[in-house]
Amino acid sequence: MLMDPSLILPYLWVLVVLVFLEGLLAADNAIVMAVMVKHLPPEQRKKALFYGLLGAFVFRFLALFLISIIANFWFIQAAGAVYLILYVNQKSMAVL
């Protein structure tokens, strides 16, 4: 039994954006790590790059996992809503 593609299509752009952002973050991590390890000897440089990029990768997935859990609590959602209301109110007052 195949799923109707029209159910998936509206969320496809979310996946595309997430993949794009992950690519940007990976490139940013690689540039920062390269700058940080350029003074090391070549053998240590390889290890530092490997463990640094692995750590960034693992941390990113752990953070996404924790955010997906934390975002389900009603008080976190309420705090986010209050923050957004105050933020929009502040910005709208600045325009006036």
Jmol script that loads the backbone (N, CA, C; Angstrom):
load data "model"
ATOM      1  N   MET A   1       0.841  -1.170   0.000  1.00  0.00           N
ATOM      2  CA  MET A   1       0.000   0.000   0.000  1.00  0.00           C
ATOM      3  C   MET A   1       0.892   1.240   0.000  1.00  0.00           C
ATOM      4  N   LEU A   2       0.754   2.064  -1.001  1.00  0.00           N
ATOM      5  CA  LEU A   2       1.557   3.270  -1.123  1.00  0.00           C
ATOM      6  C   LEU A   2       0.828   4.466  -0.543  1.00  0.00           C
ATOM      7  N   MET A   3       1.623   5.374   0.023  1.00  0.00           N
ATOM      8  CA  MET A   3       1.045   6.594   0.587  1.00  0.00           C
ATOM      9  C   MET A   3       0.784   7.591  -0.538  1.00  0.00           C
ATOM     10  N   ASP A   4      -0.256   8.335  -0.397  1.00  0.00           N
ATOM     11  CA  ASP A   4      -0.609   9.354  -1.374  1.00  0.00           C
ATOM     12  C   ASP A   4       0.448  10.466  -1.342  1.00  0.00           C
ATOM     13  N   PRO A   5       1.101  10.765  -2.469  1.00  0.00           N
ATOM     14  CA  PRO A   5       2.144  11.800  -2.490  1.00  0.00           C
ATOM     15  C   PRO A   5       1.637  13.183  -2.100  1.00  0.00           C
ATOM     16  N   SER A   6       0.354  13.439  -2.271  1.00  0.00           N
ATOM     17  CA  SER A   6      -0.170  14.761  -1.920  1.00  0.00           C
ATOM     18  C   SER A   6      -0.124  15.000  -0.410  1.00  0.00           C
ATOM     19  N   LEU A   7       0.011  13.939   0.375  1.00  0.00           N
ATOM     20  CA  LEU A   7       0.142  14.098   1.820  1.00  0.00           C
ATOM     21  C   LEU A   7       1.555  14.533   2.211  1.00  0.00           C
ATOM     22  N   ILE A   8       2.526  14.115   1.433  1.00  0.00           N
ATOM     23  CA  ILE A   8       3.923  14.407   1.737  1.00  0.00           C
ATOM     24  C   ILE A   8       4.369  15.729   1.118  1.00  0.00           C
ATOM     25  N   LEU A   9       3.814  16.084  -0.007  1.00  0.00           N
ATOM     26  CA  LEU A   9       4.266  17.243  -0.771  1.00  0.00           C
ATOM     27  C   LEU A   9       4.325  18.546   0.020  1.00  0.00           C
ATOM     28  N   PRO A  10       3.335  18.876   0.847  1.00  0.00           N
ATOM     29  CA  PRO A  10       3.428  20.150   1.582  1.00  0.00           C
ATOM     30  C   PRO A  10       4.617  20.224   2.542  1.00  0.00           C
ATOM     31  N   TYR A  11       5.119  19.090   2.989  1.00  0.00           N
ATOM     32  CA  TYR A  11       6.228  19.084   3.942  1.00  0.00           C
ATOM     33  C   TYR A  11       7.580  18.885   3.268  1.00  0.00           C
ATOM     34  N   LEU A  12       7.575  18.708   1.969  1.00  0.00           N
ATOM     35  CA  LEU A  12       8.821  18.477   1.252  1.00  0.00           C
ATOM     36  C   LEU A  12       9.743  19.687   1.345  1.00  0.00           C
ATOM     37  N   TRP A  13       9.189  20.894   1.280  1.00  0.00           N
ATOM     38  CA  TRP A  13      10.026  22.089   1.364  1.00  0.00           C
ATOM     39  C   TRP A  13      10.715  22.187   2.724  1.00  0.00           C
ATOM     40  N   VAL A  14      10.079  21.688   3.773  1.00  0.00           N
ATOM     41  CA  VAL A  14      10.702  21.699   5.102  1.00  0.00           C
ATOM     42  C   VAL A  14      11.949  20.825   5.080  1.00  0.00           C
ATOM     43  N   LEU A  15      11.844  19.665   4.483  1.00  0.00           N
ATOM     44  CA  LEU A  15      12.989  18.766   4.380  1.00  0.00           C
ATOM     45  C   LEU A  15      14.111  19.403   3.566  1.00  0.00           C
ATOM     46  N   VAL A  16      13.758  20.050   2.466  1.00  0.00           N
ATOM     47  CA  VAL A  16      14.759  20.702   1.620  1.00  0.00           C
ATOM     48  C   VAL A  16      15.474  21.808   2.395  1.00  0.00           C
ATOM     49  N   VAL A  17      14.727  22.619   3.125  1.00  0.00           N
ATOM     50  CA  VAL A  17      15.329  23.698   3.913  1.00  0.00           C
ATOM     51  C   VAL A  17      16.230  23.133   5.003  1.00  0.00           C
ATOM     52  N   LEU A  18      15.790  22.082   5.683  1.00  0.00           N
ATOM     53  CA  LEU A  18      16.611  21.479   6.738  1.00  0.00           C
ATOM     54  C   LEU A  18      17.910  20.899   6.183  1.00  0.00           C
ATOM     55  N   VAL A  19      17.836  20.248   5.041  1.00  0.00           N
ATOM     56  CA  VAL A  19      19.049  19.696   4.426  1.00  0.00           C
ATOM     57  C   VAL A  19      19.997  20.828   4.038  1.00  0.00           C
ATOM     58  N   PHE A  20      19.451  21.914   3.497  1.00  0.00           N
ATOM     59  CA  PHE A  20      20.269  23.071   3.119  1.00  0.00           C
ATOM     60  C   PHE A  20      20.942  23.683   4.349  1.00  0.00           C
ATOM     61  N   LEU A  21      20.183  23.862   5.422  1.00  0.00           N
ATOM     62  CA  LEU A  21      20.750  24.439   6.645  1.00  0.00           C
ATOM     63  C   LEU A  21      21.812  23.532   7.256  1.00  0.00           C
ATOM     64  N   GLU A  22      21.592  22.232   7.227  1.00  0.00           N
ATOM     65  CA  GLU A  22      22.599  21.294   7.729  1.00  0.00           C
ATOM     66  C   GLU A  22      23.882  21.406   6.909  1.00  0.00           C
ATOM     67  N   GLY A  23      23.737  21.566   5.603  1.00  0.00           N
ATOM     68  CA  GLY A  23      24.913  21.749   4.751  1.00  0.00           C
ATOM     69  C   GLY A  23      25.676  23.015   5.096  1.00  0.00           C
ATOM     70  N   LEU A  24      24.950  24.103   5.332  1.00  0.00           N
ATOM     71  CA  LEU A  24      25.600  25.356   5.728  1.00  0.00           C
ATOM     72  C   LEU A  24      26.304  25.220   7.070  1.00  0.00           C
ATOM     73  N   LEU A  25      25.654  24.573   8.022  1.00  0.00           N
ATOM     74  CA  LEU A  25      26.273  24.388   9.334  1.00  0.00           C
ATOM     75  C   LEU A  25      27.512  23.501   9.245  1.00  0.00           C
ATOM     76  N   ALA A  26      27.460  22.482   8.417  1.00  0.00           N
ATOM     77  CA  ALA A  26      28.619  21.604   8.253  1.00  0.00           C
ATOM     78  C   ALA A  26      29.784  22.370   7.632  1.00  0.00           C
ATOM     79  N   ALA A  27      29.494  23.203   6.633  1.00  0.00           N
ATOM     80  CA  ALA A  27      30.549  24.001   6.006  1.00  0.00           C
ATOM     81  C   ALA A  27      31.135  24.993   7.003  1.00  0.00           C
ATOM     82  N   ASP A  28      30.285  25.621   7.782  1.00  0.00           N
ATOM     83  CA  ASP A  28      30.746  26.564   8.804  1.00  0.00           C
ATOM     84  C   ASP A  28      31.628  25.852   9.827  1.00  0.00           C
ATOM     85  N   ASN A  29      31.201  24.675  10.270  1.00  0.00           N
ATOM     86  CA  ASN A  29      32.007  23.904  11.226  1.00  0.00           C
ATOM     87  C   ASN A  29      33.367  23.553  10.634  1.00  0.00           C
ATOM     88  N   ALA A  30      33.384  23.168   9.376  1.00  0.00           N
ATOM     89  CA  ALA A  30      34.642  22.782   8.735  1.00  0.00           C
ATOM     90  C   ALA A  30      35.596  23.971   8.650  1.00  0.00           C
ATOM     91  N   ILE A  31      35.073  25.144   8.319  1.00  0.00           N
ATOM     92  CA  ILE A  31      35.925  26.335   8.211  1.00  0.00           C
ATOM     93  C   ILE A  31      36.486  26.717   9.577  1.00  0.00           C
ATOM     94  N   VAL A  32      35.635  26.740  10.581  1.00  0.00           N
ATOM     95  CA  VAL A  32      36.091  27.104  11.930  1.00  0.00           C
ATOM     96  C   VAL A  32      37.112  26.092  12.437  1.00  0.00           C
ATOM     97  N   MET A  33      36.847  24.817  12.228  1.00  0.00           N
ATOM     98  CA  MET A  33      37.790  23.790  12.684  1.00  0.00           C
ATOM     99  C   MET A  33      39.125  23.915  11.952  1.00  0.00           C
ATOM    100  N   ALA A  34      39.093  24.198  10.647  1.00  0.00           N
ATOM    101  CA  ALA A  34      40.332  24.337   9.886  1.00  0.00           C
ATOM    102  C   ALA A  34      41.172  25.488  10.423  1.00  0.00           C
ATOM    103  N   VAL A  35      40.531  26.587  10.762  1.00  0.00           N
ATOM    104  CA  VAL A  35      41.258  27.727  11.324  1.00  0.00           C
ATOM    105  C   VAL A  35      41.838  27.372  12.690  1.00  0.00           C
ATOM    106  N   MET A  36      41.085  26.616  13.479  1.00  0.00           N
ATOM    107  CA  MET A  36      41.533  26.285  14.832  1.00  0.00           C
ATOM    108  C   MET A  36      42.694  25.291  14.852  1.00  0.00           C
ATOM    109  N   VAL A  37      42.770  24.401  13.870  1.00  0.00           N
ATOM    110  CA  VAL A  37      43.788  23.342  13.914  1.00  0.00           C
ATOM    111  C   VAL A  37      44.956  23.583  12.965  1.00  0.00           C
ATOM    112  N   LYS A  38      44.995  24.711  12.291  1.00  0.00           N
ATOM    113  CA  LYS A  38      46.048  24.910  11.291  1.00  0.00           C
ATOM    114  C   LYS A  38      47.448  24.978  11.901  1.00  0.00           C
ATOM    115  N   HIS A  39      47.558  25.284  13.185  1.00  0.00           N
ATOM    116  CA  HIS A  39      48.865  25.362  13.831  1.00  0.00           C
ATOM    117  C   HIS A  39      49.363  24.002  14.325  1.00  0.00           C
ATOM    118  N   LEU A  40      48.526  22.979  14.278  1.00  0.00           N
ATOM    119  CA  LEU A  40      48.901  21.650  14.771  1.00  0.00           C
ATOM    120  C   LEU A  40      49.721  20.895  13.731  1.00  0.00           C
ATOM    121  N   PRO A  41      50.530  19.930  14.182  1.00  0.00           N
ATOM    122  CA  PRO A  41      51.220  19.042  13.238  1.00  0.00           C
ATOM    123  C   PRO A  41      50.191  18.234  12.431  1.00  0.00           C
ATOM    124  N   PRO A  42      50.557  17.790  11.225  1.00  0.00           N
ATOM    125  CA  PRO A  42      49.582  17.125  10.340  1.00  0.00           C
ATOM    126  C   PRO A  42      48.834  15.953  10.969  1.00  0.00           C
ATOM    127  N   GLU A  43      49.518  15.099  11.738  1.00  0.00           N
ATOM    128  CA  GLU A  43      48.832  13.942  12.329  1.00  0.00           C
ATOM    129  C   GLU A  43      47.809  14.381  13.374  1.00  0.00           C
ATOM    130  N   GLN A  44      48.180  15.324  14.216  1.00  0.00           N
ATOM    131  CA  GLN A  44      47.236  15.845  15.209  1.00  0.00           C
ATOM    132  C   GLN A  44      46.111  16.632  14.537  1.00  0.00           C
ATOM    133  N   ARG A  45      46.426  17.294  13.441  1.00  0.00           N
ATOM    134  CA  ARG A  45      45.421  18.064  12.711  1.00  0.00           C
ATOM    135  C   ARG A  45      44.310  17.148  12.205  1.00  0.00           C
ATOM    136  N   LYS A  46      44.697  15.987  11.661  1.00  0.00           N
ATOM    137  CA  LYS A  46      43.692  15.034  11.168  1.00  0.00           C
ATOM    138  C   LYS A  46      42.784  14.559  12.299  1.00  0.00           C
ATOM    139  N   LYS A  47      43.401  14.211  13.435  1.00  0.00           N
ATOM    140  CA  LYS A  47      42.614  13.740  14.577  1.00  0.00           C
ATOM    141  C   LYS A  47      41.696  14.839  15.104  1.00  0.00           C
ATOM    142  N   ALA A  48      42.230  16.049  15.218  1.00  0.00           N
ATOM    143  CA  ALA A  48      41.431  17.160  15.744  1.00  0.00           C
ATOM    144  C   ALA A  48      40.252  17.463  14.822  1.00  0.00           C
ATOM    145  N   LEU A  49      40.481  17.458  13.519  1.00  0.00           N
ATOM    146  CA  LEU A  49      39.386  17.697  12.571  1.00  0.00           C
ATOM    147  C   LEU A  49      38.339  16.600  12.660  1.00  0.00           C
ATOM    148  N   PHE A  50      38.791  15.351  12.716  1.00  0.00           N
ATOM    149  CA  PHE A  50      37.851  14.235  12.776  1.00  0.00           C
ATOM    150  C   PHE A  50      36.989  14.306  14.029  1.00  0.00           C
ATOM    151  N   TYR A  51      37.636  14.434  15.191  1.00  0.00           N
ATOM    152  CA  TYR A  51      36.877  14.445  16.441  1.00  0.00           C
ATOM    153  C   TYR A  51      36.049  15.720  16.600  1.00  0.00           C
ATOM    154  N   GLY A  52      36.548  16.826  16.111  1.00  0.00           N
ATOM    155  CA  GLY A  52      35.785  18.070  16.189  1.00  0.00           C
ATOM    156  C   GLY A  52      34.528  18.026  15.343  1.00  0.00           C
ATOM    157  N   LEU A  53      34.655  17.550  14.114  1.00  0.00           N
ATOM    158  CA  LEU A  53      33.480  17.458  13.236  1.00  0.00           C
ATOM    159  C   LEU A  53      32.519  16.373  13.712  1.00  0.00           C
ATOM    160  N   LEU A  54      33.052  15.272  14.226  1.00  0.00           N
ATOM    161  CA  LEU A  54      32.193  14.230  14.786  1.00  0.00           C
ATOM    162  C   LEU A  54      31.424  14.767  15.995  1.00  0.00           C
ATOM    163  N   GLY A  55      32.113  15.503  16.847  1.00  0.00           N
ATOM    164  CA  GLY A  55      31.452  16.095  18.009  1.00  0.00           C
ATOM    165  C   GLY A  55      30.364  17.077  17.610  1.00  0.00           C
ATOM    166  N   ALA A  56      30.621  17.894  16.601  1.00  0.00           N
ATOM    167  CA  ALA A  56      29.611  18.846  16.132  1.00  0.00           C
ATOM    168  C   ALA A  56      28.403  18.110  15.565  1.00  0.00           C
ATOM    169  N   PHE A  57      28.655  17.039  14.836  1.00  0.00           N
ATOM    170  CA  PHE A  57      27.576  16.243  14.246  1.00  0.00           C
ATOM    171  C   PHE A  57      26.715  15.604  15.335  1.00  0.00           C
ATOM    172  N   VAL A  58      27.368  14.976  16.315  1.00  0.00           N
ATOM    173  CA  VAL A  58      26.635  14.321  17.406  1.00  0.00           C
ATOM    174  C   VAL A  58      25.869  15.356  18.227  1.00  0.00           C
ATOM    175  N   PHE A  59      26.507  16.483  18.545  1.00  0.00           N
ATOM    176  CA  PHE A  59      25.838  17.519  19.326  1.00  0.00           C
ATOM    177  C   PHE A  59      24.612  18.052  18.597  1.00  0.00           C
ATOM    178  N   ARG A  60      24.708  18.234  17.287  1.00  0.00           N
ATOM    179  CA  ARG A  60      23.572  18.759  16.524  1.00  0.00           C
ATOM    180  C   ARG A  60      22.383  17.808  16.604  1.00  0.00           C
ATOM    181  N   PHE A  61      22.624  16.511  16.464  1.00  0.00           N
ATOM    182  CA  PHE A  61      21.516  15.555  16.536  1.00  0.00           C
ATOM    183  C   PHE A  61      20.959  15.431  17.953  1.00  0.00           C
ATOM    184  N   LEU A  62      21.823  15.489  18.958  1.00  0.00           N
ATOM    185  CA  LEU A  62      21.333  15.470  20.337  1.00  0.00           C
ATOM    186  C   LEU A  62      20.494  16.711  20.630  1.00  0.00           C
ATOM    187  N   ALA A  63      20.937  17.861  20.139  1.00  0.00           N
ATOM    188  CA  ALA A  63      20.178  19.094  20.356  1.00  0.00           C
ATOM    189  C   ALA A  63      18.816  19.017  19.676  1.00  0.00           C
ATOM    190  N   LEU A  64      18.770  18.499  18.454  1.00  0.00           N
ATOM    191  CA  LEU A  64      17.486  18.356  17.761  1.00  0.00           C
ATOM    192  C   LEU A  64      16.568  17.395  18.501  1.00  0.00           C
ATOM    193  N   PHE A  65      17.128  16.314  19.020  1.00  0.00           N
ATOM    194  CA  PHE A  65      16.334  15.350  19.775  1.00  0.00           C
ATOM    195  C   PHE A  65      15.769  15.985  21.044  1.00  0.00           C
ATOM    196  N   LEU A  66      16.621  16.693  21.786  1.00  0.00           N
ATOM    197  CA  LEU A  66      16.159  17.334  23.018  1.00  0.00           C
ATOM    198  C   LEU A  66      15.129  18.425  22.737  1.00  0.00           C
ATOM    199  N   ILE A  67      15.323  19.183  21.680  1.00  0.00           N
ATOM    200  CA  ILE A  67      14.357  20.222  21.324  1.00  0.00           C
ATOM    201  C   ILE A  67      13.012  19.599  20.984  1.00  0.00           C
ATOM    202  N   SER A  68      13.034  18.470  20.284  1.00  0.00           N
ATOM    203  CA  SER A  68      11.766  17.825  19.926  1.00  0.00           C
ATOM    204  C   SER A  68      11.025  17.330  21.164  1.00  0.00           C
ATOM    205  N   ILE A  69      11.751  16.983  22.217  1.00  0.00           N
ATOM    206  CA  ILE A  69      11.108  16.565  23.468  1.00  0.00           C
ATOM    207  C   ILE A  69      10.634  17.782  24.258  1.00  0.00           C
ATOM    208  N   ILE A  70      11.511  18.762  24.414  1.00  0.00           N
ATOM    209  CA  ILE A  70      11.191  19.942  25.221  1.00  0.00           C
ATOM    210  C   ILE A  70      10.033  20.731  24.621  1.00  0.00           C
ATOM    211  N   ALA A  71       9.945  20.791  23.305  1.00  0.00           N
ATOM    212  CA  ALA A  71       8.902  21.588  22.650  1.00  0.00           C
ATOM    213  C   ALA A  71       7.505  21.028  22.891  1.00  0.00           C
ATOM    214  N   ASN A  72       7.388  19.819  23.399  1.00  0.00           N
ATOM    215  CA  ASN A  72       6.072  19.235  23.664  1.00  0.00           C
ATOM    216  C   ASN A  72       5.491  19.639  25.016  1.00  0.00           C
ATOM    217  N   PHE A  73       6.269  20.289  25.864  1.00  0.00           N
ATOM    218  CA  PHE A  73       5.758  20.739  27.157  1.00  0.00           C
ATOM    219  C   PHE A  73       4.959  22.018  26.967  1.00  0.00           C
ATOM    220  N   TRP A  74       3.768  22.066  27.571  1.00  0.00           N
ATOM    221  CA  TRP A  74       2.884  23.209  27.353  1.00  0.00           C
ATOM    222  C   TRP A  74       3.482  24.505  27.878  1.00  0.00           C
ATOM    223  N   PHE A  75       4.228  24.441  28.981  1.00  0.00           N
ATOM    224  CA  PHE A  75       4.761  25.678  29.553  1.00  0.00           C
ATOM    225  C   PHE A  75       5.900  26.246  28.709  1.00  0.00           C
ATOM    226  N   ILE A  76       6.610  25.390  27.993  1.00  0.00           N
ATOM    227  CA  ILE A  76       7.629  25.874  27.055  1.00  0.00           C
ATOM    228  C   ILE A  76       6.944  26.568  25.882  1.00  0.00           C
ATOM    229  N   GLN A  77       5.866  25.965  25.390  1.00  0.00           N
ATOM    230  CA  GLN A  77       5.107  26.589  24.307  1.00  0.00           C
ATOM    231  C   GLN A  77       4.514  27.918  24.760  1.00  0.00           C
ATOM    232  N   ALA A  78       3.997  27.969  25.993  1.00  0.00           N
ATOM    233  CA  ALA A  78       3.422  29.211  26.515  1.00  0.00           C
ATOM    234  C   ALA A  78       4.498  30.285  26.664  1.00  0.00           C
ATOM    235  N   ALA A  79       5.664  29.899  27.159  1.00  0.00           N
ATOM    236  CA  ALA A  79       6.758  30.864  27.297  1.00  0.00           C
ATOM    237  C   ALA A  79       7.185  31.390  25.929  1.00  0.00           C
ATOM    238  N   GLY A  80       7.229  30.518  24.934  1.00  0.00           N
ATOM    239  CA  GLY A  80       7.557  30.952  23.578  1.00  0.00           C
ATOM    240  C   GLY A  80       6.516  31.902  23.022  1.00  0.00           C
ATOM    241  N   ALA A  81       5.245  31.617  23.293  1.00  0.00           N
ATOM    242  CA  ALA A  81       4.168  32.493  22.822  1.00  0.00           C
ATOM    243  C   ALA A  81       4.255  33.864  23.481  1.00  0.00           C
ATOM    244  N   VAL A  82       4.507  33.891  24.788  1.00  0.00           N
ATOM    245  CA  VAL A  82       4.642  35.167  25.499  1.00  0.00           C
ATOM    246  C   VAL A  82       5.829  35.951  24.948  1.00  0.00           C
ATOM    247  N   TYR A  83       6.935  35.264  24.718  1.00  0.00           N
ATOM    248  CA  TYR A  83       8.111  35.926  24.158  1.00  0.00           C
ATOM    249  C   TYR A  83       7.793  36.542  22.797  1.00  0.00           C
ATOM    250  N   LEU A  84       7.135  35.782  21.933  1.00  0.00           N
ATOM    251  CA  LEU A  84       6.815  36.301  20.604  1.00  0.00           C
ATOM    252  C   LEU A  84       5.860  37.482  20.675  1.00  0.00           C
ATOM    253  N   ILE A  85       4.875  37.422  21.563  1.00  0.00           N
ATOM    254  CA  ILE A  85       3.936  38.539  21.717  1.00  0.00           C
ATOM    255  C   ILE A  85       4.680  39.788  22.184  1.00  0.00           C
ATOM    256  N   LEU A  86       5.546  39.648  23.174  1.00  0.00           N
ATOM    257  CA  LEU A  86       6.317  40.792  23.664  1.00  0.00           C
ATOM    258  C   LEU A  86       7.266  41.329  22.598  1.00  0.00           C
ATOM    259  N   TYR A  87       7.875  40.438  21.845  1.00  0.00           N
ATOM    260  CA  TYR A  87       8.800  40.840  20.785  1.00  0.00           C
ATOM    261  C   TYR A  87       8.079  41.632  19.700  1.00  0.00           C
ATOM    262  N   VAL A  88       6.945  41.118  19.252  1.00  0.00           N
ATOM    263  CA  VAL A  88       6.172  41.812  18.215  1.00  0.00           C
ATOM    264  C   VAL A  88       5.674  43.146  18.745  1.00  0.00           C
ATOM    265  N   ASN A  89       5.238  43.184  19.994  1.00  0.00           N
ATOM    266  CA  ASN A  89       4.766  44.426  20.594  1.00  0.00           C
ATOM    267  C   ASN A  89       5.889  45.461  20.637  1.00  0.00           C
ATOM    268  N   GLN A  90       7.083  45.028  21.022  1.00  0.00           N
ATOM    269  CA  GLN A  90       8.226  45.933  21.088  1.00  0.00           C
ATOM    270  C   GLN A  90       8.575  46.468  19.699  1.00  0.00           C
ATOM    271  N   LYS A  91       8.575  45.600  18.702  1.00  0.00           N
ATOM    272  CA  LYS A  91       8.910  46.019  17.341  1.00  0.00           C
ATOM    273  C   LYS A  91       7.846  46.948  16.771  1.00  0.00           C
ATOM    274  N   SER A  92       6.579  46.677  17.079  1.00  0.00           N
ATOM    275  CA  SER A  92       5.517  47.533  16.552  1.00  0.00           C
ATOM    276  C   SER A  92       5.550  48.904  17.224  1.00  0.00           C
ATOM    277  N   MET A  93       5.949  48.972  18.489  1.00  0.00           N
ATOM    278  CA  MET A  93       6.079  50.264  19.168  1.00  0.00           C
ATOM    279  C   MET A  93       7.251  51.060  18.607  1.00  0.00           C
ATOM    280  N   ALA A  94       8.313  50.375  18.190  1.00  0.00           N
ATOM    281  CA  ALA A  94       9.470  51.058  17.624  1.00  0.00           C
ATOM    282  C   ALA A  94       9.130  51.693  16.280  1.00  0.00           C
ATOM    283  N   VAL A  95       8.209  51.090  15.545  1.00  0.00           N
ATOM    284  CA  VAL A  95       7.808  51.621  14.242  1.00  0.00           C
ATOM    285  C   VAL A  95       6.982  52.888  14.422  1.00  0.00           C
ATOM    286  N   LEU A  96       6.163  52.919  15.466  1.00  0.00           N
ATOM    287  CA  LEU A  96       5.309  54.086  15.708  1.00  0.00           C
ATOM    288  C   LEU A  96       6.119  55.198  16.221  1.00  0.00           C
TER     289      LEU A  96
END
end "model"
wireframe off; spacefill off
backbone 0.3
color backbone group
